[in-house]
Amino acid sequence: MKNEFERNILVTGGAGFIGANLVCLLAKKYKNYRIINLDKLTYAADLDNLKEVSSLDNYVFIKGDICDEVLVKDIFRRYGVDGVFHLAACSHVDNSIKSPREFIKTNIEGSFNLLSIAYEAWHNGPFEVKERYRHARFHLVSTDEVYGSCDSGLFTESSRFEPNSPYSASKASADLIARSYIKTFGLNVTISNCSNNFGPCQHGEKFIPTVIRCALIGENIPVYGDGGNIRDWLYVRDHCQALDLIFHKARPGETYNIGAGNEIDNLTLVKRICDLLYKFKPNGGDYSRQIKFVADRPGHDRRYGIDYSKIKKDLGWRPSTPFNEALEHTVRWYIDKI
Ligand SMILES: NC(=O)c1ccc[n+]([C@@H]2O[C@H](COP(=O)([O-])OP(=O)(O)OC[C@H]3O[C@@H](n4cnc5c(N)ncnc54)[C@H](O)[C@@H]3O)[C@@H](O)[C@H]2O)c1
């Protein structure tokens, strides 16, 4: 195949929530890069979220599994992949409690498969990079959930891993395997651990889309426990800009926390969403009357608090969209979709 692109970037999970936002950013911003989206198209994927890039010359979609060694090797060889953003994962904590096996397979074995194939493709041996791949980089997208629940203070990049759900344990395992490829083989890997994302293109099963959907169709809005669980909400488009920056500018082997300083408890967040819904759809009345507290999720982490001063200091990144503006944009996006 004629290789007319400056770089060939593999994005895994590019038909999912964050992946679709990232693929759109990369394919539109870097016309000189070929963006190859490898996605198994599980229930969490939606190719509609990629409409704006699907006809671009620098975008390729491949349906497949990151655990498929033959397929992934073929993609690396055929396209000369020299960059990876690895996002494909089983991502819903509740599902990991009901059926953890697929989480272990995709999130751990799939990550290992990609790392080992990148290493084979880019290296002659440990710390010996092939000349053609001296700039090649593997970026792993991980979560702040690897640190467990944060009762006080904030997690830094050197906080201990204390994952509490099969999901977070599988993500922590992938982070550690990636670390071993940095330390043992000198693979050019970077890792980011981000807080809860929100924004357009998220699957309906997740918290914010569920709140909006239930409110609009007149159902109970389920809130776990007492609604006091705290998350730091990161707008997905700000997150994708951070990923772009880390991929291009971070030193090999670095790990960055990505947060937004938007800590808010679930109940307050739901009430804010209800207020926004009332602003755009006043016919529904006071949507907060539909809030219903439901039995808490087992092992539910009370709070995630993330210190993202390192990425601010090293790379100059900070979230650029004010929380209220991002939430309003998100609510409008789901109103249009429903
Ligand atoms: N959404 C968040 O708030 C959040 C926070 C922190 C970290 N993350 C991480 O970011 C990444 C993306 O999360 P998301 O919310 O976009 O997830 P998502 O569930 O919306 O999308 C995951 C995508 O991966 C694909 N996929 C799943 N298994 C696959 C496999 N075996 N092979 C190929 N593709 C497969 C799915 O089809 C889907 O398109 C994940 O690694 C997740 O752990 C997400």
The ligand as a Tripos MOL2 file, in Angstrom:
@<TRIPOS>MOLECULE
LIG
   44    48     1     0     0
SMALL
NO_CHARGES

@<TRIPOS>ATOM
      1 N1        -16.0670    7.5170   30.1520 N.am      1 LIG1
      2 C1        -15.3580    7.8650   31.1980 C.2       1 LIG1
      3 O1        -15.8130    8.6410   32.0290 O.2       1 LIG1
      4 C2        -13.9640    7.3310   31.3930 C.ar      1 LIG1
      5 C3        -13.2260    7.7850   32.4930 C.ar      1 LIG1
      6 C4        -11.9280    7.3080   32.6590 C.ar      1 LIG1
      7 C5        -11.3710    6.4290   31.7450 C.ar      1 LIG1
      8 N2        -12.1200    5.9920   30.6860 N.ar      1 LIG1
      9 C6        -11.5060    5.0660   29.7370 C.3       1 LIG1
     10 O2        -11.5840    5.6440   28.4520 O.3       1 LIG1
     11 C7        -11.7320    4.6380   27.4660 C.3       1 LIG1
     12 C8        -12.9510    4.9250   26.6220 C.3       1 LIG1
     13 O3        -14.0860    4.9790   27.4740 O.3       1 LIG1
     14 P1        -15.5400    5.2660   26.8920 P.3       1 LIG1
     15 O4        -16.3360    5.8640   27.9610 O.co2     1 LIG1
     16 O5        -15.4120    5.9640   25.5920 O.co2     1 LIG1
     17 O6        -16.0460    3.7640   26.6520 O.3       1 LIG1
     18 P2        -17.2230    3.2280   25.7260 P.3       1 LIG1
     19 O7        -17.7730    2.0410   26.4230 O.co2     1 LIG1
     20 O8        -18.1510    4.3340   25.3510 O.co2     1 LIG1
     21 O9        -16.4790    2.7790   24.3960 O.3       1 LIG1
     22 C9        -15.6380    1.6590   24.3650 C.3       1 LIG1
     23 C10       -15.4560    1.2640   22.9120 C.3       1 LIG1
     24 O10       -14.5550    0.1510   22.8730 O.3       1 LIG1
     25 C11       -15.0870   -0.8150   21.9860 C.3       1 LIG1
     26 N3        -14.6130   -2.1390   22.3890 N.ar      1 LIG1
     27 C12       -14.9510   -2.8250   23.5110 C.ar      1 LIG1
     28 N4        -14.3220   -4.0140   23.5450 N.ar      1 LIG1
     29 C13       -13.5630   -4.0560   22.4190 C.ar      1 LIG1
     30 C14       -12.6670   -5.0310   21.8930 C.ar      1 LIG1
     31 N5        -12.4410   -6.1860   22.5240 N.pl3     1 LIG1
     32 N6        -12.0330   -4.7600   20.7290 N.ar      1 LIG1
     33 C15       -12.2680   -3.5740   20.0690 C.ar      1 LIG1
     34 N7        -13.1100   -2.6480   20.5190 N.ar      1 LIG1
     35 C16       -13.7520   -2.8840   21.6820 C.ar      1 LIG1
     36 C17       -16.5900   -0.6900   22.0860 C.3       1 LIG1
     37 O11       -17.2520   -1.2150   20.9390 O.3       1 LIG1
     38 C18       -16.7550    0.8100   22.2360 C.3       1 LIG1
     39 O12       -16.8990    1.4390   20.9770 O.3       1 LIG1
     40 C19       -11.8230    3.3130   28.2140 C.3       1 LIG1
     41 O13       -10.5550    2.7120   28.1900 O.3       1 LIG1
     42 C20       -12.2050    3.7270   29.6170 C.3       1 LIG1
     43 O14       -11.7280    2.8050   30.5660 O.3       1 LIG1
     44 C21       -13.4210    6.4230   30.4980 C.ar      1 LIG1
@<TRIPOS>BOND
     1     1     2 1
     2     2     3 2
     3     2     4 1
     4     4     5 ar
     5     4    44 ar
     6     5     6 ar
     7     6     7 ar
     8     7     8 ar
     9     8     9 1
    10     8    44 ar
    11     9    10 1
    12     9    42 1
    13    10    11 1
    14    11    12 1
    15    11    40 1
    16    12    13 1
    17    13    14 1
    18    14    15 2
    19    14    16 1
    20    14    17 1
    21    17    18 1
    22    18    19 2
    23    18    20 1
    24    18    21 1
    25    21    22 1
    26    22    23 1
    27    23    24 1
    28    23    38 1
    29    24    25 1
    30    25    26 1
    31    25    36 1
    32    26    27 ar
    33    26    35 ar
    34    27    28 ar
    35    28    29 ar
    36    29    30 ar
    37    29    35 ar
    38    30    31 1
    39    30    32 ar
    40    32    33 ar
    41    33    34 ar
    42    34    35 ar
    43    36    37 1
    44    36    38 1
    45    38    39 1
    46    40    41 1
    47    40    42 1
    48    42    43 1
@<TRIPOS>SUBSTRUCTURE
     1 LIG1         1 GROUP 0 **** ****
